[in-house]
């Protein structure tokens, strides 16, 4: 398994789901499942776990994971995949924070929602900025949800990258399923202890709260050495992991949807030889879906800044004179058009140059040779 084209479509769908879900929330439209943007984030998380193992498997022929230089190269690649665009969006969010907060107050007042905490939009303090620049904000409940961006998942993602090399070393030394069992038990224990100590996160930005979903993706990608029985065991384990009721959203609906994600993900990746499934997998890897995937990170980062302005404008313009469905269609249409335009511009101006810089630094850090250029693996940034 080298390039998995359907990942493009899956991450594009995940980002679009988040945009649509948030647009429904701020338009007053309630639609089961679709109006749950966190489910799109959960799909991103599974994709991230899958891709990291896939990248590991593609590179292990020329990267020695017993060397610290290889770990440093991995961390460098991942940092420059996320940080450049995040830093740009963070700057804009801090500048526009007061305006975005004013818009949010108008939206919540109109929809009769509980008002957001002011610091969620207005905290431009040195501490908050520093914690976000270093990506450690997700470890601190008071700062995990403290900008107008949906960046809580980026802190979570960086925590996963930090521990990933250790997870792969453990998986190499003992059985994959045993590794998963140990990590899940440790995560549940940590979640229980932090809750017992009175530590509660406003969003699941703390890795133990989402580690089981990263592991789902990792199990789908894990090398089974052509052992189909082993593969089915791992998929069964992934389905069970997805249904673990921990975290902020631990209701039955979320458990069922996460288990379905695992099954659909497994089917489009491993059963492409089946006629109908092969068509769906190719469709998800087609050019339109490819671009949805390429722009997914930018859309995820920018859409909330655009959404607050547009939703507030629509409410001020029409108020209750239009239905929630009409308001949603207007808001979502404008937000999608503007967000994808900004995402395309910043993909060209920031993301691509940032990734190139990261690759240059990575080669110096790891001392990697030209063989690494032959790897054609999919890159993904999961929020």
C-alpha positions in Angstrom: 0.0 0.0 0.0 1.6 3.2 -1.1 -0.6 6.1 -2.2 -4.2 5.8 -1.0 -6.1 8.2 -3.1 -9.4 7.9 -1.2 -7.8 9.7 1.7 -8.1 12.9 -0.3 -11.9 12.6 -0.5 -12.3 11.5 3.1 -10.4 14.4 4.5 -12.2 16.8 2.1 -15.5 15.4 3.3 -14.4 15.8 6.9 -13.5 19.5 6.5 -16.8 20.1 4.6 -18.7 18.4 7.4 -17.2 20.6 10.0 -18.0 23.7 7.9 -21.6 22.6 7.4 -22.1 21.6 11.0 -20.9 24.9 12.3 -23.0 26.7 9.8 -26.1 24.9 11.0 -25.2 25.7 14.7 -24.9 29.4 14.0 -27.9 29.5 11.7 -30.3 27.8 14.1 -30.9 24.8 12.0 -30.9 21.4 13.8 -30.3 18.3 11.7 -29.3 15.1 13.4 -25.8 13.9 12.7 -24.9 16.5 10.1 -25.1 19.3 12.6 -22.4 17.6 14.6 -19.1 19.1 13.4 -17.1 17.2 16.0 -17.8 14.0 14.0 -15.9 15.5 11.1 -13.0 16.1 13.5 -13.2 12.5 14.7 -12.9 11.4 11.1 -9.8 13.6 10.7 -8.3 12.0 13.8 -8.7 8.5 12.4 -7.2 9.6 9.1 -4.2 11.0 10.9 -3.6 7.8 12.8 -3.8 5.9 9.5 -1.5 8.1 7.6 1.2 8.2 10.3 1.5 4.4 10.3 1.4 4.4 6.5 4.2 6.9 6.3 6.2 4.9 8.8 5.8 1.8 6.7 6.8 3.5 3.5 9.9 5.1 5.0 11.2 2.3 7.2 13.2 0.8 4.3 15.6 3.8 4.5 14.8 5.5 7.8 16.2 3.9 10.9 13.6 4.5 13.7 16.2 3.6 16.3 18.0 6.9 15.5 16.9 10.1 17.2 17.6 11.9 13.9 14.7 10.0 12.4 12.4 11.1 15.2 13.6 14.7 14.8 12.9 14.5 11.0 9.4 13.1 11.7 8.6 15.9 14.2 10.0 18.5 11.8 7.9 17.3 8.9 4.7 17.4 11.0 5.5 20.8 12.6 5.9 22.5 9.2 2.8 20.8 7.9 0.7 22.5 10.5 2.5 25.5 12.0 2.9 28.0 9.1 -0.8 28.2 8.2 -1.9 28.0 11.9 0.4 30.9 12.8 -1.1 33.0 10.0 -4.7 32.2 11.0 -3.8 32.8 14.7 -2.6 36.3 13.9 -5.7 37.1 12.0 -7.9 35.6 14.8 -6.2 37.7 17.5 -6.6 40.9 15.5 -10.2 40.3 14.7 -11.1 38.8 18.1 -13.1 41.8 19.4 -15.2 42.0 16.1 -15.7 38.2 16.1 -16.9 38.3 19.7 -19.3 41.0 18.9 -20.7 39.0 16.1 -21.0 35.9 18.3 -22.9 37.8 21.0 -25.4 38.9 18.3 -25.7 35.4 17.0 -26.2 33.7 20.4 -28.6 36.4 21.6 -30.7 35.9 18.4 -30.7 32.1 18.7 -31.2 32.2 22.5 -27.9 30.4 23.1 -25.7 30.7 26.2 -23.2 33.5 25.6 -19.6 32.4 25.1 -16.9 33.5 27.6 -15.3 36.8 26.5 -11.7 35.4 26.9 -12.6 32.8 24.3 -12.2 35.6 21.7 -10.5 38.5 23.5 -7.4 37.0 25.2 -4.4 38.3 23.3 -2.2 38.0 26.4 1.5 37.0 26.1 0.7 33.7 28.0 -2.1 32.7 25.6 -0.1 33.5 22.5 3.0 31.7 23.7 1.0 28.6 24.7 -0.5 28.5 21.2 2.8 29.2 19.4 4.3 26.2 21.2 1.2 24.0 20.8 1.0 23.1 24.5 -2.3 24.9 25.1 -4.3 21.7 24.6 -2.8 20.3 27.8 -4.2 23.1 29.9 -8.0 23.3 30.3 -8.0 27.0 30.8 -6.3 27.6 27.5 -7.5 24.7 25.4 -10.4 26.6 23.9 -9.2 30.3 24.0 -9.2 31.7 20.4 -11.9 32.1 17.8 -10.2 29.3 15.8 -11.2 25.6 16.0 -7.6 25.0 17.1 -8.1 22.7 20.1 -7.7 19.8 17.7 -4.3 21.1 16.5 -2.9 21.0 20.0 -4.3 17.4 20.2 -2.7 16.5 17.0 0.7 17.8 18.1 0.4 15.6 21.3 -0.2 12.6 19.1 2.9 13.4 16.9 5.0 13.8 20.1 4.2 10.2 21.3 3.9 8.5 17.9 7.6 7.3 17.6 7.2 5.7 21.1 4.0 4.0 20.0 5.8 2.5 16.9 8.7 1.3 18.9 6.4 -0.4 21.4 4.4 -2.0 18.5 7.7 -3.3 17.0 8.7 -5.0 20.3 5.3 -6.5 21.2 2.1 -7.5 19.4 0.1 -4.7 17.7 -3.1 -5.7 19.5 -1.3 -5.9 22.8 0.2 -2.4 22.2 -3.3 -1.0 21.5 -4.7 -2.7 24.7 -2.0 -1.2 26.9 -2.3 2.3 25.4 -6.1 2.3 25.7 -6.0 1.1 29.3 -3.5 3.8 30.1 -5.6 6.4 28.4 -8.8 5.4 30.2 -6.9 5.4 33.5 -5.5 8.9 32.9 -8.9 10.2 31.9 -10.4 8.8 35.1 -7.7 10.2 37.3 -7.9 13.7 35.8 -11.6 13.7 36.2 -11.3 12.5 39.8 -8.9 15.3 40.4 -11.4 17.8 39.1 -9.6 18.6 35.9 -12.2 19.0 33.0 -11.5 20.1 29.5 -14.0 22.2 27.6 -13.1 20.4 24.4 -11.3 17.0 24.0 -7.9 18.7 23.5 -6.1 16.2 25.8 -4.7 13.2 24.0 -6.0 10.5 26.3 -9.5 11.7 25.5 -9.0 10.9 21.8 -6.2 8.3 21.8 -8.6 5.5 21.0 -9.6 7.2 17.7 -6.0 7.7 16.6 -5.5 4.0 17.4 -8.5 3.1 15.1 -6.7 4.6 12.1 -3.4 3.1 13.1 -5.0 -0.4 13.3 -6.5 0.0 9.8 -3.1 0.8 8.4 -1.0 -1.7 10.5 1.0 -4.2 8.5 -0.7 -7.6 8.6 1.8 -9.2 6.3 -0.9 -10.6 4.0 -2.6 -12.3 7.0 -6.3 -11.6 6.3 -7.4 -13.2 9.6 -5.1 -10.8 11.5 -6.4 -7.9 9.5 -10.0 -8.7 10.4 -9.0 -9.0 14.1 -7.5 -5.6 13.9 -10.6 -4.1 12.3 -12.8 -5.7 14.9 -10.6 -4.2 17.6 -10.8 -0.8 15.9 -14.7 -0.9 15.8 -14.7 -1.7 19.6 -12.2 1.2 20.2 -14.4 3.6 18.3 -17.3 2.8 20.6 -15.5 3.5 23.8 -17.6 6.1 25.7 -15.0 8.6 26.9 -14.5 12.2 26.1 -16.8 15.2 25.8 -19.2 13.5 23.3 -19.8 10.0 24.7 -23.4 9.5 23.8 -24.8 6.5 21.8 -25.1 8.5 18.5 -21.4 9.4 18.6 -20.3 5.9 19.5 -22.3 4.4 16.6 -21.1 7.0 14.0 -17.5 6.5 15.0 -17.8 2.7 14.6 -19.4 3.3 11.2 -16.4 5.5 10.3 -14.1 2.6 11.0 -16.1 0.2 8.8 -16.4 2.7 5.9 -12.7 3.6 6.2 -11.7 0.0 6.2 -13.9 -0.9 3.2 -12.7 1.9 0.9 -9.0 1.2 1.8 -8.8 -2.6 1.9 -11.7 -3.8 -0.3 -11.1 -1.7 -3.4 -11.1 -4.9 -5.5 -14.8 -5.2 -4.9 -16.7 -3.7 -7.9 -18.9 -1.1 -6.3 -16.5 -0.3 -3.5 -13.6 0.2 -6.0 -15.7 2.8 -7.9 -16.4 4.7 -4.6 -12.7 4.6 -3.7 -11.7 5.9 -7.1 -14.3 8.6 -6.9 -12.9 9.8 -3.5 -9.5 9.9 -5.2 -10.7 11.8 -8.3 -9.4 15.3 -9.0 -12.4 17.3 -7.5 -12.0 15.3 -4.2 -8.3 15.6 -4.4 -8.6 19.4 -4.3 -11.2 19.2 -1.5 -8.6 17.2 0.4 -5.7 19.6 -0.4 -7.7 22.6 0.8 -9.2 20.8 3.8 -6.7 22.1 6.4 -7.2 25.7 5.2 -11.0 25.4 5.2 -10.9 24.0 8.7 -8.8 26.8 10.0 -10.5 29.8 8.3 -14.1 28.9 8.1 -15.1 30.0 11.7 -13.7 33.5 11.2 -15.7 33.9 8.1 -18.8 32.2 9.5 -19.2 34.5 12.5 -19.2 37.6 10.2 -21.6 36.1 7.7 -24.1 34.6 10.2 -24.2 37.9 12.1 -24.8 39.8 8.9 -27.6 37.4 7.8 -29.3 37.7 11.2 -29.1 41.5 11.1 -30.4 41.6 7.5 -33.3 39.2 7.8 -33.8 38.2 11.4 -36.9 36.0 11.8 -38.3 36.9 8.4 -36.7 33.9 6.9 -36.7 30.3 8.1 -33.6 28.5 9.6 -33.2 26.5 6.5 -33.1 29.6 4.3 -30.7 31.2 6.7 -28.5 28.2 6.7 -28.4 28.0 2.9 -27.4 31.6 2.5 -24.8 31.5 5.3 -23.3 28.1 4.3 -23.1 29.1 0.6 -21.3 32.3 1.3 -19.0 30.8 3.9 -18.1 27.9 1.7 -17.3 30.1 -1.3 -15.1 32.5 0.8 -13.5 29.9 2.9 -12.4 27.7 0.0 -11.1 30.8 -1.8 -9.0 31.9 1.2 -7.9 28.3 1.6 -6.7 28.0 -2.0 -4.8 31.3 -1.7 -3.1 30.4 1.5 -2.4 26.9 0.3 -0.3 28.4 -2.5 1.2 31.2 -0.5 1.8 29.6 2.9 1.2 25.9 3.1 3.3 24.8 0.1 6.3 27.1 0.9 6.0 26.0 4.6 6.2 22.3 3.6 9.2 22.9 1.4 11.0 24.7 4.2 10.2 21.8 6.5 11.6 19.3 4.0 14.8 21.3 3.7 15.2 21.5 7.5 14.3 17.9 7.9 17.1 16.8 5.5 19.6 18.7 7.5 18.3 17.4 10.8 18.2 13.7 9.8 21.0 13.7 7.3 18.7 11.8 4.9 19.9 11.0 1.4 18.2 11.2 -2.0 16.3 8.0 -1.5 13.7 9.8 0.5 12.7 11.6 -2.7 11.4 8.4 -4.1 8.7 8.1 -1.5 5.3 9.2 -2.9 3.2 9.1 0.2 0.1 11.1 1.0 0.5 14.0 3.4 -2.4 15.0 5.6 -3.0 17.5 8.4 -5.8 16.3 10.7 -7.4 18.8 13.1 
